[in-house]
Each structure stands twice: as C-alpha cells, then as structure tokens.
C-alpha cells in the first residue's frame, strides 16, 4: 500500500489487520499519536486523513491506501512551532502531554471546519459563521479527553489561535 504522511510518500507491506495508529508508530516510527484507550473513545490517536480528523486506532491502514495523513509531527516546520502549538505552550494547555498530539490535530481540523462554515451541535445561527465561544470550542473538541483536566487552557489556546487566523 502507499500513503503520504506529513508530505512524505511511503510504500508499505502490512498485514491487513494493522491499524493506522500501529502503522504510524511501529512502521514509520512517528510516535506522536498515542494509543490511549484503543477503542476510539479518548482521542489520543487523532490524526488528519485528507484534512479530516480520524481516530487512527480504529482506522485500518489498508483503507487509507493512496491517501494523505497529517500527524502532530507534521503540524509545524522543521525550525518553528505552528501557531496552535505555540498557543498550547503559552496557555499551558497540557500537563502530562499524553493527549496533546491528539488535541493539537483535532484543534487544527476543528479550526479548518470553522473556516469552511461547518456548524456544530451548539452553533446558534446556522446561517451565520460560527462564533467560537467557549461552548462552541468545547463541543467541537469533545472527542478528545484530557485526564489532567487542562480543558480551560486548551480552550484558551484554541480561542487565541482562532482569533489570529
């Protein structure tokens, strides 16, 4: 199978039961995405597949043949952090850091969804651009759990990044 990860093409021979998460971690040595619950409930394994967030622990690698994956390792350039990563640091939006890669990937996709006009379950006016209130950010980030409870800091980091876009 072939896939592009962080703009780098790869050709792999994998068992058809191999998850995208295991492909990234064990075959491509990209260990940013974490195996948290291994059931798709915690979001620690979130990556972007063709720009859409997916739980890589639930995605079979063979289903992404020919597609593009962005992991936390690909969010920034080689010499600087992305604005979102810098905001997470500035707002102390992580404690143990285990969920941070998934939170960052999810936040990146969430901001892109807002830019594209996608509503959420709490969007009040479906005819107007979504206003990124704290409730709106929390709803859009609900698929990513933080066991350290850094949620207020994550919301602040996302809000700051959104305001700067």
Secondary structure by P-SEA (a helix, b strand, c coil): cccccccbbbbbbccccccaaaaacccccccccccccccccccccbbbccccccccccccccccccbbbbccccccccccccaaaaaaaaacccccccaaaaaaaaaaaaaaaaaacccccccccccccccccaaaaaaaaccccccccaaaaaaaaaaaaaaac
